[in-house]
């Protein structure tokens, strides 16, 4: 892992999202169920002369904006080889391993992931966050961005994103 002299870590109580999902494994598709997901972000990097890596407020705001897009949605894997998604008349038909759901399209977050696991949702949030930090010019001293998604009490999926 890349070594950095400083880490800015944010894990506010309200950084998270309430969503439904299911995962697939083996030849099984879980039942659709929901969680109160929590998120945390750690930005590893260098001091750019002000004594910190990244402003807590900015990092929290940007991460919260991404999490809000997932809140009150059904998270669906848009790149799954075993979950089939078909859109018709404002609905999404979801099918996998004998399970079938019809969902309102507006209530879905179809993500470019292969499975709706905490790790892959963390990767999605991290990738989005890396992009927005770059657009806002806040990534100049960052070496690594780490995003964690807590699906259940003390059960985290974590994704790390190296920056050049």
PyMOL commands that set and color helices and strands:
alter all, ss='L'
color gray80, all
select helices_A, chain A and resi 56-70+105-107+118-135
alter helices_A, ss='H'
color red, helices_A
select strands_A, chain A and resi 6-10+16-21+24-25+28-29+33-45+73-77+84-88+91-96+99-104+108-111+142-152+155-162
alter strands_A, ss='S'
color yellow, strands_A
deselect
rebuild
show_as cartoon
